[in-house]
Structure formats: C-alpha cells, structure tokens
Amino acid sequence: MTTLTMETPTGVTPQDERRLLIVDDDERFCSRLARAMEQRGFAVEQANSVADALAAARRDPPEFAVVDLRLQDGSGLEVVQALREADENTRIVILTGYGNIATAVAAVKVGATDYLPKPADADQIAAALTADGDLPPPPEHPMSADRVRWEHIQRVYEQCERNVSETARRLRMHRRTLQRILAKYAPRD
C-alpha cells in the first residue's frame, strides 16, 4: 500500500506546513500576503481586526504571526501581547507603514521577534519569521541623518498627542519651524 502526499508548488508537503496568522486591516494586502506565504509553505489564517486576531490567538495559537501595527479597532501591540501570552514561542513580525524607532522598541518590548517597515515583500517577511536568532546583516542603505531626525520629531509629536506647541517645547524648537517640518513629507533615505 502506497501513501500519496500532496505537494504544494514549492515542494512542501501539507504536514510540513507551518501555521501563520496574518493580521492586517487592509484586506487586499492581507489576501495577497496570505497567498504569497502559502507558496512558501505556511498554512495561513487571516484576521482583519484586533478582535478577530485575539479570538484566533485564544482558539489556536499559531507558530508564526505577521501583525500590522495600526489597525482600525486598536493597536497591533495588543495582538502581540495576546499571542505571546497564548504561546511564548510564537515568532511574531510587526509590519507598519509608520515605522520609527519608538514603535520598533515598543514592539520588541511586548514580544515581537522582528519589525519590518512597509512595503516589505514576502521573502523579507519569511526570512524574518524563520531567522534562527542571528543578527541580520547591516542594511545596504541605512537611514540618512535627515530621515533619523524626521523620525525622532514624528515620535515626539505622536507622544505629545499631535500637539504642535507641546512638541516644540519638548524639542526646544520654535513652533513655526516645527510646523514647517511637519508639513513636509519624510525625507528619502
């Protein structure tokens, strides 16, 4: 008697699949990423809100998770905490379009394994999820000094609840100068 095993396009058998929870409120992005991760051997479950993700974490904690930092009904950090409480071995990658140093530190403090700014492709995400603990290589194109300054100003601005006067006071900067900086787009790296 022979046993047949189904193979995915990448040559991974179903019993080798690794369970992955993707949490993102952008449903199209979530679906595209799910398809790409399935091609890389992951069994994917999707959640489009904090509530759905918390339910999934309680029901059956995944081995891996990709969580967007800002969701419409809350913070992805809540999901990270719940996943960490459900299974401390879950490897969690935070994705965000609002990347800055403060949020990266907060994500790691609550239990994220890695932190990637959007747009991140499926290969980067898979590498971050399956990294064996070694430090990643240094970036080919690190942030410029102007970008680091802009990120710091944005972090303080968010911490001051988007209050320009309070942010200017804390940064010891003239309010009008700060307003001009905030009105500009982020500098390119």
C-alpha positions in Angstrom: 0.0 0.0 0.0 1.4 3.4 -1.0 0.7 6.6 0.7 0.2 9.6 -1.6 1.2 13.0 -0.3 0.1 16.2 -2.0 2.8 18.7 -2.7 2.5 22.5 -2.9 4.1 24.3 -5.7 7.2 24.9 -3.6 7.6 21.2 -2.7 6.4 21.4 0.8 4.0 18.7 1.9 0.9 19.7 3.9 2.1 18.1 7.2 5.3 20.3 6.9 3.3 23.5 6.7 3.8 26.0 9.5 0.7 27.8 10.9 0.8 31.6 10.3 -1.6 34.2 11.4 -1.7 37.4 9.3 -3.3 40.4 11.0 -3.9 43.5 8.8 -7.0 45.7 8.2 -6.1 46.1 4.5 -8.0 43.1 3.2 -6.4 43.1 -0.2 -2.9 43.3 1.2 -3.7 40.6 3.7 -5.0 38.3 0.9 -2.0 38.9 -1.3 0.4 38.3 1.5 -1.5 35.1 2.5 -1.2 33.7 -1.0 2.5 34.5 -1.1 3.1 32.9 2.3 1.2 29.8 1.3 3.5 29.4 -1.6 6.4 29.5 0.9 5.0 26.6 2.9 2.8 28.3 5.5 -0.8 27.4 6.4 -2.3 30.8 6.7 -5.2 32.2 8.7 -6.2 35.8 8.2 -7.6 38.4 10.7 -8.6 41.9 9.7 -9.1 43.4 13.2 -7.8 43.2 16.7 -10.9 41.4 17.9 -10.6 38.7 15.2 -6.9 38.3 15.9 -7.4 37.9 19.7 -10.1 35.3 19.0 -7.7 33.4 16.7 -4.9 33.6 19.3 -7.0 32.2 22.0 -8.6 29.5 19.8 -5.4 28.0 18.4 -2.1 29.9 18.9 -0.1 29.9 15.6 3.6 29.2 15.4 4.1 32.4 13.4 2.4 35.7 13.1 2.6 38.9 11.0 0.8 41.8 12.6 0.2 45.3 11.3 1.0 47.9 14.0 -2.0 50.2 13.3 -5.4 48.5 13.0 -8.8 50.3 12.7 -10.0 48.9 16.0 -6.8 49.2 18.0 -3.1 48.5 18.2 -1.3 45.5 16.8 0.7 45.6 20.1 -2.4 44.2 21.8 -2.3 41.3 19.4 1.4 40.7 20.0 0.8 40.6 23.8 -2.1 38.1 23.4 -0.1 35.9 21.1 2.8 36.0 23.5 0.5 35.0 26.4 -1.1 32.2 24.4 2.3 30.7 23.3 5.6 32.3 24.3 7.3 30.5 21.3 5.3 32.2 18.6 7.6 34.1 16.2 5.9 37.5 15.6 6.9 40.1 13.0 5.4 43.6 13.2 4.7 45.3 9.9 3.9 49.0 9.7 3.8 51.9 7.3 4.5 54.2 10.2 7.9 52.9 11.1 10.0 54.7 13.6 12.4 53.8 16.3 10.0 54.2 19.2 7.4 51.8 17.8 10.1 49.3 17.0 11.3 49.3 20.6 7.7 49.1 21.9 7.0 46.1 19.6 10.1 44.2 20.7 9.3 45.0 24.4 5.9 43.4 24.2 7.3 40.3 22.4 7.7 40.9 18.7 10.6 38.9 17.2 11.2 41.4 14.4 9.9 44.7 13.0 9.7 45.5 9.3 8.6 48.7 7.6 6.1 48.5 4.8 6.4 47.8 2.0 8.1 44.5 2.9 7.9 41.7 0.4 7.0 38.1 1.2 10.7 37.0 1.1 11.7 39.5 3.7 8.8 38.5 5.9 9.5 34.8 5.5 13.2 35.4 6.3 12.3 37.4 9.4 9.9 34.7 10.6 12.3 31.9 10.1 15.5 33.6 11.2 17.5 31.5 13.6 18.4 34.3 16.0 21.5 35.6 14.3 21.7 39.3 13.8 20.5 40.4 10.4 23.2 41.9 8.1 23.5 45.7 8.2 21.2 47.5 5.8 22.6 48.3 2.3 21.1 51.7 2.5 20.8 52.9 6.2 18.5 55.9 7.0 20.0 59.2 6.3 20.6 61.7 9.1 17.7 63.8 7.8 15.4 60.8 8.0 16.5 59.9 11.5 15.8 63.5 12.6 12.4 63.4 10.9 11.6 60.1 12.6 12.5 61.5 16.0 10.4 64.6 15.5 7.4 62.4 14.4 7.8 60.1 17.5 7.8 63.1 19.9 4.9 64.6 18.0 2.9 61.4 18.4 3.8 61.1 22.1 2.5 64.6 22.6 -0.8 63.6 21.1 -0.1 65.6 17.9 0.1 68.9 19.9 2.4 71.2 18.0 3.1 73.6 20.9 3.9 70.9 23.3 6.1 69.1 20.8 8.0 72.3 20.0 8.5 72.9 23.7 9.9 69.4 24.3 12.2 69.6 21.3 13.3 73.1 22.2 12.3 74.2 18.8 10.4 77.2 17.6 6.7 76.3 16.9 6.7 77.7 13.3 9.9 75.8 12.5 8.3 72.6 13.7 5.1 73.3 11.7 7.2 73.7 8.5 8.9 70.4 9.2 5.7 68.6 9.9 4.1 70.0 6.7 6.8 68.3 4.6 7.0 64.7 3.5 9.5 62.4 5.1 13.0 62.7 3.6 14.0 59.9 1.3 16.6 57.5 2.7 
